[in-house]
Amino acid sequence: MHKISFPHMGKYHVVIKKLLEELVGQSGEVLTAPAITKRTIELGAKHSPEFVCIPFKYNLGNFIEALENGANVLFHTSGDCRMGFYNEVQEQILRDLGYEFRLCILETNSRNRSLRDIHKMFKSLNPRLTWARTIKSLIFAIRIIFAMDKIEEYVRKNVGFAPEDTLEKIEKNFLAEVAKARSIFHVGRIFRQHMRQLKSVPLNKPENPMRIGIVGELYVLMEPFSNYFIEKELAKFGIEVTRFINVSYLLFSSQHKIKHLIKQAEGYVTYEIGADGTDSVAKCVHFAREGFDGIIHLKPFGCTPEVNSIPICQRVSEDFGIPILYFSFDAQTSETGVKTRLEAFYDMIQMKRASAASPVTSV
């Protein structure tokens, strides 16, 4: 019997598990990899090339823990940077460690992705799978993704102004309920119910809150363990946090199309940087023009597209007078160091705000 697993990325294990269960049916069991812990990154770092980026190490750690739990089929995605070449390397590392499994790759690049290929892949695992079931399951998963992203966006922007844990508890209940959803209509009902609950929570939010935008590489943006829960740390300071990158944005938003991004970053980018680099610059320009108080740029250590975007983002910072804090994450990154730098960044923004609000006295 197929025992199927996949690596974590934020809360999306909920919808990935649901999709795989719908497509595999009775032909297999879907095992969510154990939640990411310090052991996950230690395992991944131990068996990874030293200078490979942090998503590789987390994914490899996820795979090892899933295989330890009995998985024999692993699912992974491709990517637009070196991530697209990771699958073969990770597969070889795992086989060298003595694991026996089948690796299935879901293409996320629209130029390579084909509904026929997806159906064929799952048909090989579940011979009873029909085309109708494949299409219905994909639509179901997309509906869940949009609902998850909208709930998370509301929580992200408002959690710093709500009574402790209230919004996060509602989101947790939403994820538990949506994991049991039976149809897209059921998902819609669950979404509306929990969005009403979120909006009913009283917020102690000032009229002009401090706002920080987050840009950078998609994995360290969407997997909170990899960035030491930076959004939650910012919320503790009473900051409204905005992040564009999520799965619905990456796969379906017209704002993520390269032509739109280059137009948004006009004057700073003429050609595509690669991976999420163009998006990082474009969103820096957006946050600066919208009058945000600061920007935080997150990347894995050694991520070439993001390294290339940094000098351009710094020009945006200088042109608009908006501070940008840069973080580079690897297995050796200190959580204490991250928190200390965040505190200093917050203090600087507070002083900048106070200075702008103070009346100028002539001598």
Phi, psi and chi 1 to 4 in degrees:
 res  aa     phi    psi   chi1   chi2   chi3   chi4
   1 MET       -  139.9 -176.0  178.3 -177.7      -
   2 HIS   -71.3  130.6  -58.4  -55.8      -      -
   3 LYS  -118.1  107.7  -68.4 -167.9  174.9 -178.3
   4 ILE  -104.6  138.7  -58.5  162.9      -      -
   5 SER  -145.0  176.9 -164.8      -      -      -
   6 PHE  -162.7  160.1   52.5   89.8      -      -
   7 PRO   -78.2  157.5   24.7  -30.3      -      -
   8 HIS   -80.0  154.7  -79.5  -88.4      -      -
   9 MET  -157.1  101.7 -171.9  169.1   66.4      -
  10 GLY    60.1 -136.3      -      -      -      -
  11 LYS   -95.1    5.2  -56.2  177.6 -178.4   78.3
  12 TYR   -72.5   -6.5  -68.2  107.9      -      -
  13 HIS   -60.4  -26.1   60.1  -82.8      -      -
  14 VAL   -61.7  -51.2  173.8      -      -      -
  15 VAL   -76.8  -32.9   64.4      -      -      -
  16 ILE   -64.7  -44.5  -63.5  170.3      -      -
  17 LYS   -60.8  -43.1 -174.7  174.0 -170.3  -71.5
  18 LYS   -61.9  -44.8 -168.6   77.3  175.2  170.8
  19 LEU   -63.5  -45.9  175.0   62.0      -      -
  20 LEU   -63.9  -39.6  -67.9  175.8      -      -
  21 GLU   -63.3  -40.0  -74.0  174.5  -19.2      -
  22 GLU   -64.1  -39.9  -70.0  -74.9  -39.2      -
  23 LEU   -83.1  -33.9  -68.7  170.6      -      -
  24 VAL   -85.4  -29.2  174.5      -      -      -
  25 GLY    61.1 -136.0      -      -      -      -
  26 GLN   -81.1   -1.4  -60.0  -60.9  -46.0      -
  27 SER   -82.7   -6.0  -61.6      -      -      -
  28 GLY  -163.4  168.8      -      -      -      -
  29 GLU  -117.6  133.1  177.8 -174.0    0.7      -
  30 VAL   -97.4  121.8 -178.9      -      -      -
  31 LEU  -111.4  114.6  -50.8  171.0      -      -
  32 THR   -69.7  132.2  -57.9      -      -      -
  33 ALA   -58.7  149.7      -      -      -      -
  34 PRO   -53.3  147.4  -24.7   33.1      -      -
  35 ALA   -54.7  145.4      -      -      -      -
  36 ILE   -64.0  130.8  -66.5  177.4      -      -
  37 THR  -134.5 -177.2   62.2      -      -      -
  38 LYS   -60.8  -33.7 -167.7  175.3  179.1 -179.7
  39 ARG   -62.8  -36.4 -179.9  176.9 -175.7  -96.4
  40 THR   -58.0  -50.0  -50.4      -      -      -
  41 ILE   -71.6  -31.6 -172.5   59.3      -      -
  42 GLU   -65.1  -43.5  -73.1  173.7  -10.3      -
  43 LEU   -63.3  -45.8  -82.7  172.2      -      -
  44 GLY   -63.7  -44.4      -      -      -      -
  45 ALA   -66.3  -36.8      -      -      -      -
  46 LYS   -61.0  -36.9  178.9 -179.2  178.2 -178.6
  47 HIS  -107.3    8.6  -60.9  -68.9      -      -
  48 SER  -103.1  155.1  -62.2      -      -      -
  49 PRO   -57.7  142.7  -22.5   32.4      -      -
  50 GLU   -57.6  -42.7 -175.5  177.0   -3.8      -
  51 PHE   -98.1   10.8  -69.3  107.1      -      -
  52 VAL   -73.6  154.7   76.7      -      -      -
  53 CYS   -76.3  163.9   68.1      -      -      -
  54 ILE   -61.6  -35.4 -161.4   74.3      -      -
  55 PRO   -58.2  -37.5  -26.8   36.1      -      -
  56 PHE   -57.0  -46.4 -176.4  107.0      -      -
  57 LYS   -67.9  -42.0  -63.5  170.4 -176.6  176.1
  58 TYR   -65.0  -45.1  -86.3  109.7      -      -
  59 ASN   -61.7  -42.9  -73.5  169.5      -      -
  60 LEU   -63.4  -42.1 -172.4   64.8      -      -
  61 GLY   -61.1  -41.7      -      -      -      -
  62 ASN   -58.8  -45.2  -79.2  153.0      -      -
  63 PHE   -62.6  -44.8  -78.3  147.8      -      -
  64 ILE   -61.6  -45.0  -68.5  172.4      -      -
  65 GLU   -66.9  -35.2  -69.3 -177.8  -45.9      -
  66 ALA   -66.7  -42.5      -      -      -      -
  67 LEU   -65.9  -36.6  -69.8  164.1      -      -
  68 GLU   -61.3  -30.6  -71.9  175.9  -14.3      -
  69 ASN   -85.4    2.8  -80.1    4.4      -      -
  70 GLY   106.7    3.9      -      -      -      -
  71 ALA   -65.0  143.3      -      -      -      -
  72 ASN  -129.1    0.1   54.2   28.8      -      -
  73 VAL  -131.8  125.1  178.3      -      -      -
  74 LEU  -114.5  134.4  -60.7  176.9      -      -
  75 PHE  -106.5  140.9  -90.6   85.5      -      -
  76 HIS  -147.9  167.4 -157.2    2.6      -      -
  77 THR  -114.5  165.6   61.3      -      -      -
  78 SER   -90.1 -167.4   62.6      -      -      -
  79 GLY  -161.2  173.3      -      -      -      -
  80 ASP   -93.6   -0.7  -68.9  -30.0      -      -
  81 CYS  -121.9 -144.5   58.8      -      -      -
  82 ARG   -63.7  -18.6  -74.2  178.2  -66.9 -178.4
  83 MET   -53.7  -31.6 -179.3   74.4   81.1      -
  84 GLY   -64.7  -17.9      -      -      -      -
  85 PHE  -105.8   -1.1  -58.9   97.5      -      -
  86 TYR   -70.0  -33.0  -77.9  175.3      -      -
  87 ASN   -58.7  -45.8  -59.8  -57.8      -      -
  88 GLU   -64.1  -40.1  -68.6   84.6   -7.8      -
  89 VAL   -67.9  -45.2 -179.7      -      -      -
  90 GLN   -63.5  -39.8  -71.4  172.1  -26.3      -
  91 GLU   -60.7  -43.9 -179.2  178.0   12.3      -
  92 GLN   -66.1  -40.5 -168.4   57.6   56.3      -
  93 ILE   -59.7  -46.4  -70.2  170.5      -      -
  94 LEU   -65.6  -37.3  -67.3  170.6      -      -
  95 ARG   -70.0  -37.1  -64.7 -155.1 -174.2  -78.2
  96 ASP   -64.1  -27.1  -72.0  -13.1      -      -
  97 LEU   -80.2   -4.9  -70.2  173.1      -      -
  98 GLY    99.4    7.3      -      -      -      -
  99 TYR   -84.0  140.8  -66.1  108.2      -      -
 100 GLU  -109.5  125.7  -65.4  -66.5  -30.7      -
 101 PHE  -166.5  171.1   60.3   95.8      -      -
 102 ARG  -114.0  134.4  174.1 -178.8  171.3 -176.4
 103 LEU  -106.5  124.4 -178.6   64.0      -      -
 104 CYS  -113.2  131.1  -62.7      -      -      -
 105 ILE  -109.8  123.1  -51.5  -59.4      -      -
 106 LEU   -97.0  115.2  -76.7  173.3      -      -
 107 GLU   -70.0  128.3  -67.1  -75.7   -2.6      -
 108 THR  -102.9  -11.2   55.3      -      -      -
 109 ASN   -78.5  121.1 -172.7  -40.7      -      -
 110 SER   -59.7  -25.2   59.2      -      -      -
 111 ARG   -71.5  -24.7  -71.3  166.9  -69.1 -173.1
 112 ASN  -105.5  -16.6  -59.5  -32.2      -      -
 113 ARG   -77.2  138.6 -173.0  172.0   63.8 -120.6
 114 SER  -145.1  132.8  146.8      -      -      -
 115 LEU   -60.7  -34.1 -172.3   57.5      -      -
 116 ARG   -63.2  -41.4 -175.4 -179.1  -62.5  -82.0
 117 ASP   -65.2  -41.5  -68.0  -23.0      -      -
 118 ILE   -62.3  -46.5  -67.3  171.8      -      -
 119 HIS   -61.6  -43.4  176.5   73.4      -      -
 120 LYS   -61.7  -41.0 -175.2  177.8  177.8 -179.0
 121 MET   -62.3  -47.6  177.8 -173.7  -62.9      -
 122 PHE   -74.5  -28.8  -76.7  100.8      -      -
 123 LYS   -62.9  -33.2 -176.6   85.1  171.2  173.4
 124 SER   -68.6  -23.4   68.8      -      -      -
 125 LEU   -92.3  -32.1  -64.7  171.1      -      -
 126 ASN  -131.8   91.7  176.7   14.5      -      -
 127 PRO   -58.2  -20.6  -22.6   33.1      -      -
 128 ARG   -85.7   -2.4  -63.8 -176.9  178.6 -178.5
 129 LEU   -66.9  130.4 -178.5   66.4      -      -
 130 THR  -104.2  164.2   62.9      -      -      -
 131 TRP   -62.1  -40.5  -95.3  103.9      -      -
 132 ALA   -61.0  -41.3      -      -      -      -
 133 ARG   -65.7  -40.6 -177.0   73.3  173.0 -177.3
 134 THR   -61.3  -50.0  -61.2      -      -      -
 135 ILE   -64.5  -44.8  -66.4  168.4      -      -
 136 LYS   -60.3  -41.4 -178.1 -178.7  176.3 -177.4
 137 SER   -67.2  -40.0  -60.9      -      -      -
 138 LEU   -66.7  -42.2  -70.5  170.9      -      -
 139 ILE   -62.8  -41.5  -67.0  171.2      -      -
 140 PHE   -58.5  -47.4 -172.5   25.9      -      -
 141 ALA   -64.4  -41.5      -      -      -      -
 142 ILE   -62.2  -40.5  -70.2  166.8      -      -
 143 ARG   -61.8  -40.7 -179.7   66.4 -175.9   92.5
 144 ILE   -65.3  -42.1  -65.3  174.6      -      -
 145 ILE   -59.0  -47.5  -72.4  168.5      -      -
 146 PHE   -61.9  -40.7  -85.3  102.1      -      -
 147 ALA   -65.5  -45.2      -      -      -      -
 148 MET   -59.7  -45.2  -74.2  177.5   61.3      -
 149 ASP   -67.3  -36.2  -73.2  -15.5      -      -
 150 LYS   -70.0  -40.1  -74.3  178.5 -178.9  175.9
 151 ILE   -63.5  -46.9  -69.2  -78.2      -      -
 152 GLU   -64.1  -37.4 -173.7 -179.7   43.9      -
 153 GLU   -63.0  -43.1 -178.7 -177.4   12.1      -
 154 TYR   -63.2  -44.3 -176.0   88.8      -      -
 155 VAL   -63.0  -44.8  172.9      -      -      -
 156 ARG   -57.6  -43.3 -179.3 -174.7  -55.4  115.2
 157 LYS   -76.4  -22.0  -73.5 -172.3  173.2 -177.2
 158 ASN  -121.5   -7.5  -63.7  -67.7      -      -
 159 VAL   -62.3  -27.5   68.0      -      -      -
 160 GLY   -74.5   -6.4      -      -      -      -
 161 PHE  -119.9    4.4  -49.2   99.0      -      -
 162 ALA  -105.5  158.4      -      -      -      -
 163 PRO   -54.0  144.9  -25.5   34.3      -      -
 164 GLU   -51.7  128.9 -171.3  175.1   -0.5      -
 165 ASP    70.0   -3.7  -67.5  -21.4      -      -
 166 THR   -64.5  -50.7   49.8      -      -      -
 167 LEU   -66.9  -38.8  -62.3 -172.8      -      -
 168 GLU   -66.5  -35.0  -70.3  167.1  -46.3      -
 169 LYS   -66.8  -40.1  -77.1  179.3 -179.3  176.7
 170 ILE   -64.2  -42.8  -66.5  170.7      -      -
 171 GLU   -63.0  -40.8 -176.2 -176.8   20.2      -
 172 LYS   -61.9  -42.8 -172.7  176.2  179.7 -179.6
 173 ASN   -64.4  -38.8  -69.9  -23.9      -      -
 174 PHE   -59.6  -46.8  162.8   76.6      -      -
 175 LEU   -63.5  -37.8  -67.4  172.0      -      -
 176 ALA   -65.8  -39.5      -      -      -      -
 177 GLU   -71.8  -42.7  -72.6  -65.0  -45.8      -
 178 VAL   -69.6  -25.0   86.5      -      -      -
 179 ALA   -66.2  -19.8      -      -      -      -
 180 LYS  -104.4    4.0  -63.3 -179.1  -75.6 -172.4
 181 ALA   -61.3  146.9      -      -      -      -
 182 ARG  -107.6  -17.4  -61.0  178.2  -61.0  -82.5
 183 SER  -157.7  168.8   68.0      -      -      -
 184 ILE   -64.6  -29.6   57.4  172.8      -      -
 185 PHE   -70.0  -37.7  -55.9  105.1      -      -
 186 HIS   -64.7  -41.1 -167.7 -164.2      -      -
 187 VAL   -60.2  -44.6  172.6      -      -      -
 188 GLY   -60.3  -41.8      -      -      -      -
 189 ARG   -64.8  -43.5 -170.3  162.0   66.4 -112.3
 190 ILE   -63.4  -42.3  -66.1  167.6      -      -
 191 PHE   -60.9  -50.1  167.6   73.5      -      -
 192 ARG   -62.5  -40.5  -70.7 -171.8  -66.0  -87.4
 193 GLN   -61.0  -46.6  173.5 -167.4  -17.2      -
 194 HIS   -77.7  -30.0  -73.9   82.7      -      -
 195 MET   -66.2  -38.2 -172.7   57.2   83.5      -
 196 ARG   -62.1  -41.5  -77.8 -165.3  -60.7  -91.3
 197 GLN   -62.5  -42.9  -70.7  179.0   21.2      -
 198 LEU   -61.4  -45.2  -73.0  171.4      -      -
 199 LYS   -73.7  -15.5  -69.2 -176.4  176.6  179.5
 200 SER   -83.1  -12.8   70.3      -      -      -
 201 VAL   -74.4  124.6  174.5      -      -      -
 202 PRO   -66.5  135.1   22.4  -30.8      -      -
 203 LEU  -111.7  134.7  -59.1  176.8      -      -
 204 ASN   -96.4   68.1 -177.0   22.8      -      -
 205 LYS  -110.2  122.5 -168.8  171.4 -175.0  177.4
 206 PRO   -65.7  162.6   22.3  -30.9      -      -
 207 GLU   -64.2  -34.3 -171.5  175.4  -27.8      -
 208 ASN  -127.3   75.2 -177.1   25.9      -      -
 209 PRO   -70.2  160.0   28.9  -34.9      -      -
 210 MET   -67.9  131.9 -170.8  177.1  -69.2      -
 211 ARG  -122.5  132.6  -63.1 -176.0  -60.6  162.5
 212 ILE  -128.4  133.4  -73.6 -178.8      -      -
 213 GLY  -101.6  143.1      -      -      -      -
 214 ILE  -115.2  129.8  -60.6 -175.0      -      -
 215 VAL  -129.6  169.6  -57.4      -      -      -
 216 GLY   136.6 -160.5      -      -      -      -
 217 GLU   -74.1  139.6 -171.4  -89.0  -22.6      -
 218 LEU   -60.6  -39.4   68.4   90.7      -      -
 219 TYR   -67.4  -50.3 -177.1   89.0      -      -
 220 VAL   -70.5  -18.1  -66.1      -      -      -
 221 LEU   -74.9  -42.4  -99.9   65.1      -      -
 222 MET   -94.2  -17.5  -66.8 -165.9  -72.1      -
 223 GLU  -102.1  100.3  174.2   45.1   62.3      -
 224 PRO   -61.1  -31.0   19.9  -30.6      -      -
 225 PHE   -63.6  -33.2 -164.3   94.2      -      -
 226 SER   -73.6  -20.6   71.5      -      -      -
 227 ASN  -113.3   19.4   62.0   45.0      -      -
 228 TYR    57.4   39.9  -63.1  105.4      -      -
 229 PHE    52.6   50.3  -60.8   89.8      -      -
 230 ILE   -64.5  -34.0 -154.6  163.7      -      -
 231 GLU   -66.3  -39.3  -68.7  178.2    1.6      -
 232 LYS   -66.3  -37.7 -171.6  178.9  -72.6 -171.8
 233 GLU   -65.3  -40.4  -68.9  -60.3  -42.4      -
 234 LEU   -64.7  -38.3  -71.5  168.6      -      -
 235 ALA   -61.1  -31.1      -      -      -      -
 236 LYS   -62.2  -24.4  -68.6  176.7 -177.2  176.9
 237 PHE   -87.0    1.2  -63.5  120.5      -      -
 238 GLY    74.4   44.8      -      -      -      -
 239 ILE  -111.1  139.2  -66.6  172.2      -      -
 240 GLU   -85.3  119.2 -179.8 -177.8  -66.5      -
 241 VAL  -104.2  133.7  179.8      -      -      -
 242 THR  -123.8  130.9  -60.9      -      -      -
 243 ARG  -139.6  129.3  160.4  167.3   60.4   87.3
 244 PHE   -84.1  -39.7  -78.9   90.7      -      -
 245 ILE   -69.9  118.1  -75.7 -173.1      -      -
 246 ASN  -151.7 -178.6   54.3   35.8      -      -
 247 VAL   -66.9  -42.1  171.1      -      -      -
 248 SER   -64.5  -36.0   55.8      -      -      -
 249 TYR   -67.3  -46.3  172.0   81.3      -      -
 250 LEU   -65.0  -38.7  -70.0  169.5      -      -
 251 LEU   -94.3  -27.9  -63.8 -176.5      -      -
 252 PHE  -127.6  -13.2  -52.9  109.6      -      -
 253 SER   -81.9  134.4  175.1      -      -      -
 254 SER   -68.3  -21.8   60.6      -      -      -
 255 GLN   -68.5  -17.1  -68.3 -173.9   39.2      -
 256 HIS   -91.5   -4.5 -172.4   57.6      -      -
 257 LYS   -68.4  142.7  -56.1 -129.9  178.4 -103.5
 258 ILE   -61.5  -35.7 -167.9   62.7      -      -
 259 LYS   -63.1  -40.8  -73.5 -176.4  179.4  178.7
 260 HIS   -66.0  -42.4  174.9   85.6      -      -
 261 LEU   -64.9  -43.0  -66.2  174.7      -      -
 262 ILE   -65.4  -37.2  -70.2  175.4      -      -
 263 LYS   -66.6  -40.7 -175.1  176.5  179.8 -178.6
 264 GLN   -64.7  -34.0 -166.4  173.5   40.9      -
 265 ALA   -98.0   25.2      -      -      -      -
 266 GLU   -55.1  134.0 -168.7  174.2   -0.5      -
 267 GLY    95.1  -14.1      -      -      -      -
 268 TYR  -122.5  -31.2  -64.7   94.6      -      -
 269 VAL  -133.7  131.2  170.8      -      -      -
 270 THR  -108.5  -33.4  -53.8      -      -      -
 271 TYR  -126.1  162.1  -55.0  102.7      -      -
 272 GLU   -65.7  133.0 -176.9  177.2    2.1      -
 273 ILE   -81.1  -34.1  -64.5  172.9      -      -
 274 GLY   115.5  149.2      -      -      -      -
 275 ALA    49.2 -125.9      -      -      -      -
 276 ASP   -98.3    6.3  -56.0  -53.7      -      -
 277 GLY   -62.0  -43.7      -      -      -      -
 278 THR   -64.2  -40.2  -44.3      -      -      -
 279 ASP   -62.2  -40.5 -166.4  -82.2      -      -
 280 SER   -59.5  -45.2  -66.7      -      -      -
 281 VAL   -66.4  -47.1  175.9      -      -      -
 282 ALA   -59.1  -41.7      -      -      -      -
 283 LYS   -74.8  -30.1  -67.8  -55.3  177.0  -78.2
 284 CYS   -60.3  -45.1  -83.2      -      -      -
 285 VAL   -61.9  -43.1  174.1      -      -      -
 286 HIS   -60.0  -50.3  169.2   80.8      -      -
 287 PHE   -62.6  -38.4  -69.0  134.8      -      -
 288 ALA   -64.7  -45.6      -      -      -      -
 289 ARG   -67.9  -27.6  -73.5  178.3  175.6  154.0
 290 GLU   -84.3    0.3  -69.9  -65.2  -48.2      -
 291 GLY    77.5   28.4      -      -      -      -
 292 PHE   -65.1  156.1  -85.3   61.6      -      -
 293 ASP   -79.8  -25.4  -64.8  -79.9      -      -
 294 GLY  -170.1  168.3      -      -      -      -
 295 ILE  -131.9  141.6  -61.2  169.1      -      -
 296 ILE  -118.4  128.0  -66.1  179.4      -      -
 297 HIS  -109.6  123.3  179.6  -80.6      -      -
 298 LEU  -115.4  137.1  -50.4  178.8      -      -
 299 LYS  -153.3  156.0   72.6  173.3 -178.2   67.4
 300 PRO   -72.5  148.9  -11.0   26.0      -      -
 301 PHE   -58.1  129.2  174.7   77.4      -      -
 302 GLY    84.2    7.4      -      -      -      -
 303 CYS   -73.4  104.3  177.4      -      -      -
 304 THR   -59.9  -47.3  -54.7      -      -      -
 305 PRO   -59.0  -39.2  -25.5   36.0      -      -
 306 GLU   -73.7  -34.4  -66.3  -57.3  -31.8      -
 307 VAL   -60.6  -41.2  168.1      -      -      -
 308 ASN   -67.7  -28.9  -69.0  -22.7      -      -
 309 SER   -78.1  -22.7   76.8      -      -      -
 310 ILE   -61.4  -48.0  -73.6  175.3      -      -
 311 PRO   -59.9  -33.7  -19.6   30.8      -      -
 312 ILE   -71.6  -42.3  -47.2  172.2      -      -
 313 CYS   -60.9  -35.3  -68.9      -      -      -
 314 GLN   -67.0  -34.9 -166.3   56.3   37.0      -
 315 ARG   -63.8  -41.1 -102.8 -175.6   58.8 -147.0
 316 VAL   -60.0  -43.6  175.3      -      -      -
 317 SER   -58.0  -45.3  171.1      -      -      -
 318 GLU   -70.3  -39.4  -67.5  164.5    2.6      -
 319 ASP   -67.9  -37.6  -69.8  -11.1      -      -
 320 PHE  -101.7   -7.0  -72.9   88.8      -      -
 321 GLY    68.3   32.5      -      -      -      -
 322 ILE  -108.6  126.4 -176.8  170.3      -      -
 323 PRO   -72.4  142.2   23.2  -30.2      -      -
 324 ILE  -125.4  131.6  -58.3 -179.3      -      -
 325 LEU  -107.7  127.1  177.7   61.2      -      -
 326 TYR  -105.8  132.1  -58.3   96.9      -      -
 327 PHE  -123.0  137.5  -77.3  104.7      -      -
 328 SER  -123.6  122.1 -174.3      -      -      -
 329 PHE  -107.8  139.1  -67.0   95.2      -      -
 330 ASP  -149.4 -178.4 -160.7   -2.1      -      -
 331 ALA   -63.5  -22.2      -      -      -      -
 332 GLN   -95.0    0.4  -73.0   77.3   39.8      -
 333 THR   -62.5  135.8  -57.8      -      -      -
 334 SER   -89.0  126.0  161.8      -      -      -
 335 GLU   -64.3  -38.8 -177.6  176.3    3.1      -
 336 THR   -62.3  -41.1  -56.3      -      -      -
 337 GLY   -63.0  -39.5      -      -      -      -
 338 VAL   -62.4  -47.3  170.0      -      -      -
 339 LYS   -65.3  -38.2  -70.5 -178.4  177.3  179.5
 340 THR   -64.2  -43.3  -58.6      -      -      -
 341 ARG   -67.2  -36.1  -67.7 -177.4   65.3 -158.1
 342 LEU   -62.6  -44.2  -82.3 -179.6      -      -
 343 GLU   -60.9  -43.3  -71.1  171.0    9.3      -
 344 ALA   -65.4  -38.8      -      -      -      -
 345 PHE   -64.0  -42.8 -169.4   61.4      -      -
 346 TYR   -61.9  -44.9  169.7   70.8      -      -
 347 ASP   -60.3  -41.0  -70.1  -19.0      -      -
 348 MET   -64.5  -43.2 -179.6 -173.5   67.6      -
 349 ILE   -66.1  -39.5  -69.8  172.7      -      -
 350 GLN   -60.2  -44.8 -107.4 -163.8  -22.7      -
 351 MET   -66.1  -38.3  -72.7 -172.1  -73.5      -
 352 LYS   -62.4  -42.1 -173.0  172.0 -178.5  -73.8
 353 ARG   -64.3  -46.2  -94.6 -158.0  165.3 -157.2
 354 ALA   -62.0  -38.8      -      -      -      -
 355 SER   -66.7  -39.2  173.9      -      -      -
 356 ALA   -69.0  -30.1      -      -      -      -
 357 ALA   -83.5  -19.7      -      -      -      -
 358 SER   -71.7  136.5  -61.5      -      -      -
 359 PRO   -68.5  141.7   23.2  -31.6      -      -
 360 VAL   -83.9  125.4  178.1      -      -      -
 361 THR  -104.2  133.5   56.9      -      -      -
 362 SER   -89.2  149.1   57.3      -      -      -
 363 VAL  -106.7      -  178.9      -      -      -
